[in-house]
Amino acid sequence: DGGITQSPKYLFRKEGQNVTLSCEQNLNHDAMYWYRQDPGQGLRLIYYSQIVNDFQKGDIAEGYSVSREKKESFPLTVTSAQKNPTAFYLCASSTLAGLNEQFFGPGTRLTVL
Amino acid sequence: GEDVEQSLFLSVREGDSSVINCTYTDSSSTYLYWYKQEPGAGLQLLTYIFSNMDMKQDQRLTVLLNKKDKHLSLRIADTQTGDSAIYFCAESDPGTASKLTFGTGTRLQVTL
């Protein structure tokens, strides 16, 4: 089955630790995205990538880093510099033509203690 | 970036119609979208409308687009308990292929 997977579903970390969230897709999509979701604020774009080995900052990139070494994978690292990292993180992918429908993974809920 | 605004909450009775509203700011967006998010899950595309259309109907869903007022609405006819979810409108970014700007989301609660 084609789709996007994110792991883990729930993640707990101590303050000051870096943590990496996984996102994998087998849809052969060129573009991938990371969003952060907080109650009442909708989805805010952290980073996106339209091609392997290239990515751009979104609206709230500070305290986060990404890599795109393979087309299928777009991991997100939440660094200790992110002041308020507890949130629901969503990964998505899309083609670069036509409707550009974004397909979403199930999300990772990160809690920093 | 652009701001896409929605009211946060809507409550309707089962069987009634629901209307979820959205205002957007970029008049050059090619597509406008409605996504649905079930509790604790990712988003799924519900429907979309091309910017040169005024209305699109898809079974129980009707999308209306008023480009002059930059207003988008989603009407759900005969609302069911399974329609309870958060609904996001989104607009495409004309400057960056595939990038979307999402609204704040409207939580729809369907009561018996």
Interface residues (C-beta under 8 A of the other chain):
Chain A: I4 A31 Y33 Y35 G40 Q41 G42 L43 L45 Y48 Q50 D59 L90 A92 S94 T95 L96 A97 L99 N100 E101 Q102 F104 G105 P106 G107 R109
Chain B: G1 V4 Q6 L8 Y31 Y33 G40 A41 G42 L43 Q44 L45 Y48 F88 S92 A97 S98 K99 L100 T101 F102 G103 T104 G105
